[in-house]
């Protein structure tokens, strides 16, 4: 491999968010002799999806591979401070395993039961609660119209920015270089990657490029004539101060409609909901009317105590939504050697970064595969072969 650290790199990673940083860390951990460059245009991460997320990890998926990815993430976040320590500095990510509660109506009961069976067989700490059990544990809730819910005791939330900075600091400590610049185009020669040009005018020669550009991933891939079914979609989150504060932490609670909420530090409640009409495009404006008109009535119906509250603030971030099947696209593009993708996570990228970063590093270096993620291969994009949540291809 090439070793000139000025313009020639073994691996160039496009995007220095959590996926790019986790991949850089995993590469340097496997082989400290590698020359790795991470291209990030905004080291303040003001509009990066990582710090704008609700920072949740859950084992409650119905696709086996997604469950395994999350189980590994929970393990990583539990020991994150030790693994990412740099000399005497340990990142404090405030991992709070307060659980995820997915509420289930009669229509979804059988699918939830089947998923629960699979999750527990894999070792996930997930249980079924009846409506009365839900009410006993969270007296503010009114689940009487529901069939029950699944509760993941090991699921939880954490400080997303601290995780990002932890991966970044450790990757830099191990030798990865972070360049403040914007990736312009992917260069190719004879059917393989040959370099990445930057907005500054510099071109980095490399035979391996990893697309970790998040909501901008399709734009970068298009520079090499590759069309990805990934679009940026705006998602909005709101922070509320209820008149009646819960007497205990509330888990991330997800209604059958997709409305979700949980307690946040400072006595706040955060709430959001993805909707089919959410706009595509790069847009970070948030609309308080969305909360007042669409979310609040549904929230107050399930938690009557939240009929009185104050909207404190809101924000918007971007999901990189894979329109083919809403699952990740991970691995080498079949028609271009050396071009690796970590794209289209559709809102799950933060919790999937530990496993995906490790997997890509193992594939790129030829190391033994710890968790095979071949099911997410980009080949299914070329073949228009969706990967459904129940694992049927």
N, C-alpha and C positions, 0 to 999 in steps of 0.2 A: 504493500500500500504506500501511498504518497506521504511524505513527511515534511514538506516545506510549509511551515505554519503561517506564512504571510498570505498566500493566495491559493494554496492547494490543500485540500482537506480530504480525509478519509470519508467523512460524513458531513453533509450540510443539512441542518434541520430548519425548515421554514416555519416560524412561529414559536415564540418563547413563552406560551401559556403553559398550563400544567401538563398538557400532553407532550409538548416539546421538551420541557424541563425533565419530566419523568423519563423520557426516552434518552435524553443526553446523560442523565445520571446512570441509567441501566447500562448504556454503552461503556461509559468510563469505568463502571464497577467490574464489568466483564473483562475489559482490556484497557488498562490505563495508558497504554502506548498509543491509542488512537488519537488522531487529530479530529476534533469535532467542533463545528461552528454552529451556533444557534442564532438565527436572524430574527430579531424582534424590533419592530419600528417604534414601539412605545414602552420603554422600561418602567413607566409609571403605572401601566396596566389600567388606565382610567376606564377604557371601554372593553377591556378583555372580558370574556364570558366567565372566566374562573371566579374573580372576586364579585361579580354581579349575580352569581347563582345563589340558591338557598343552601348549598353545601350539604347535601344529604347523601347518605349511602344506605342501601337496602339490599337484602338478599331476596326480596319478594318479586321475582320475575317468573315467567312461565316457560322461558327458554333455558334449558340446562346450562348452556355456556354462559349466559348472563348471570345466572346464580353463582356459578363457580368464580367468575370474575369478581363479583361483589364479596364473596366470602374471603377471597384473597385481599381485597381492599380493606375489609374490616380488620383483618389480621395486620396489615401494614399500618393502618392508622392507629391501631392500639399501641404499636411499638415505634411510632414515627419519630419521636424525640430521640430515641437511642440510635436508630438507623441513620438519621439525618444530622446527627451531631457533627459539628465542625469545631475541632479542638474542644473548648469548654462551653461552646454555645449550642444549646438545644432548642429547637423550635417548639413553642407551646401552641398546639393546634386546638386545644379545648374540645377534644372529642367527647361529646355527650351522648352516650348510648341510651337515649330516652325512648327509643322505639319508633317504629312506623306502624300505624294502624290503618289498614285498608278496609273500608266499610263495603259491605256486599249486599246487594238487593237480591230478590228471589231469582231474577233472571241470571245473575252471575254466580249463583251459589255453587253449582256443579263445577264450573271452570275453576273457581277459587279452591274448592276442595281438592281437585286434581293437582293443581299447582302446589298446594300445601303438602300433599303427599310426596311430590318430587323434591321439594325444598328440604323437608325434614330428612328424606333419604340421603341427601347430600351433606347433612350435618347442620343445616340452618336451624336457628332457634326461633321457629315460627309456630304459633298455636292458633287454634280457632276459638273465638269468643262469641258467645250468644249475646243478643241485645241486653239481657239483664246483667251479664258479666261486664259488658262495656259500661253500662250505667253505674254499676257498683264501683268500678275503678275511676271513672270520670263522671262525677255527678252532674256536671254542667251539660252533658250531652243528652240528646233526645233521639235515641236510635230505634224507637218503637216500630217504625215502618220498614226497618231493614231486616235481613235474614241473619246478620251477624257481621263478623269481621275477622281478618287475620292480623295478628300482632307479632311483629318481629322484634324480639327483645334486644338483639345485638345491633339492630339498625340505629342510626342516629345522625347527628349533624356536627359540624366542626367549623373551624375558621379557615375558609377557603384560601384567603390571601396568605395565611401562615403556611399552609401546605405548599402553595406555589413558591413562596420564598424559601421554604425548606429544601425543596427539590432544586431550585435554582442555585442556592448557596452551596449545596453539596456537589452538584455537577461542576460548578466553577472550581471548588476546592480540589476535585479530582482531575481537573485539567481541561474541561470544556471551555470554549471561548464564546462569549456572548457579544454579538455585534449589533449596535444600534443602527439599523438600516431597514430598508424595505425591499423584499424580494420582488424583482420585476418579472423575470422569465426563466423558464427551465431550458437549458441548452441540451441538445442531443446530438449523437453521432453514431452511425452504424447500429441503430436500434437500441442504444443505451444512453444513460445520462452522461453528460460530459461537463456540466457546470451550471451555475446559477448566477444570473446577472442581478445587480443591485441598483436601487434608485440612485445611489451615489456615483454610479458609473463603473464601479469595480465589478469584476467577474471572478467568482470563486470556482476554481477547477475542482471537480469531484466526480466520482463514479457512483456515488450513492447520495440521493436526496430524499428527505422524508417530509411529506406534506403534513404539517401539524397546524395549518393556518386557520382552523376553526371555521367560523362563518364565512371566511374569505377563501376557503380551500378550493372551491370550484373555479374561482377566478384565476388562481395560480395554475391549476391543472390545465385550464384552457390555453395557457401560454405555450403548452406543448401539444395542443390539438386534442386534449383529452376532455371529454364531457362527463362530469359527475352529476348525479341526480340530487345534489345537495344545495339547499337554498338557505339564506339567513332568514329567520323568522323572529319577530319581536315578541318577547314575553315580558309581562309586567308583574311586579310584586309590590305589595302595600304593607306598611307597618302601622299598627293600630294600638291605641291605648284604651283598653276597655274600662268602663266605669266599675265593673265588678271583676277584680282580678282572680284568676284561677288560684286555688289553694295548693296546687301542685303543678309541676311541669307537664305540659300537654305534648304528647308525641306528635310527629308529623302525621296528621289525620287526613285521609283522602276519601272524599265522598264518591259514590258511584259516578257522579257527573264529571269528576275530575277536579272539583274544587278542593284545595288543600290549605291547611293552616297548621301552625305550631307556635309554641311560646318561643320568645327570643329574649336575649339579655335585656335588662332594664325594664322588665315588666311589660314588654310589648308582645303583640301577636302579629305574626306575618302571615299573609294570605295571598293566594294567587290561583289562577286557573288558565290553562291553555284552551284556546277556542279555535274552531275550524276557520274562522274569519280573521284570525290574527294575520297582520300584513307581512308580506315578504319584503326584504330590503334592509338596508342599513339605517336604522331609525332608533334613537334612544330617548324619544319623548314619551312621557307617561301621562295618562289621562285619569284624573280623579273621578270622573263620571263613570268610568268603567267599574270602579269599586262601588260607588253609591248606587248605580242603577242595576248592575249585573251580579256582583258578588255579595254585597251586604245582605240583600233579602234572603239569599240561600243560606248564608252563614248564620244569620239570626234565627232562621227556622230550625236549624240543627242545634244551635247554642243560643237559646233565648236570652241568656245573660249578656250576649253581645249586641243586643238591640240598642244599647247605649254605649257609645264609644267615640273616640276622636281619631280621625285619620291624621297621623303624624307626618308621614312622608311616603313617597313611592319611588320606584326606579324601574328602568327597563334594561334588559340585556338581550342577547341574541342566542337562539338555538341554531345549531347547524343541522337542519332537518334533512334526513335522507328520505326523499319522496318515494323511493322504491319500496322500502319495508321498515323504515324507522330504526334499523339496526346499524351498528358500526360497520365501516368499510376499513378493513385492516389487512395489510400485506402488500406484496409487490404487484404493481400493475402488470398484467400478463403480456402486454404488447410493448413494454418499455423496461428493459433491464435496469435495475438500480433505482427505480422510482417507487418508493414505498408510501403507502397511504395510512393515515390514522384520522379518518374523517367520518362525518355523518352520524355523530353519536346521538343526535336528537334529544339533547338534554341530559345525557348520562355520562358525558365525557369526564367530568371531575372524578366520579367514583370509579370509572373504568381505567383511568390513567395508570395506576400502579401495574395492573396486569398487562395492559396494552404496551406500555413502554418497555416492560421486561421482555415481552414476546417479540417485539420488533428488534430489540437489541440482540436477542438470541438468534433470530433468523438472519440478521445482517452479518453477525460475526460467525455463524455456524456453530454456536454453542448448543448444548442439549436443550430441548424445549421443555420448560417447566409446566406450562399449561397451553395446550394446543388450541389456537384460535383460528384454525384454518376454515372453520365454518363461516367466518366473516370475510373470506377472500374477495378481493375486487373482481374476480372472474364472474361472480354472479351478476355484477352490474353489466358487463358485456353481454351476458346471456339472458338478461332480463328475467332472472330467476330469484324472486323474493325469498327471504328467509323469515318465516313467520315466527311469532312468539312461542308457538307450541312446538317449534323445532322441525316442522314439516317444510321441506324445501320445495 
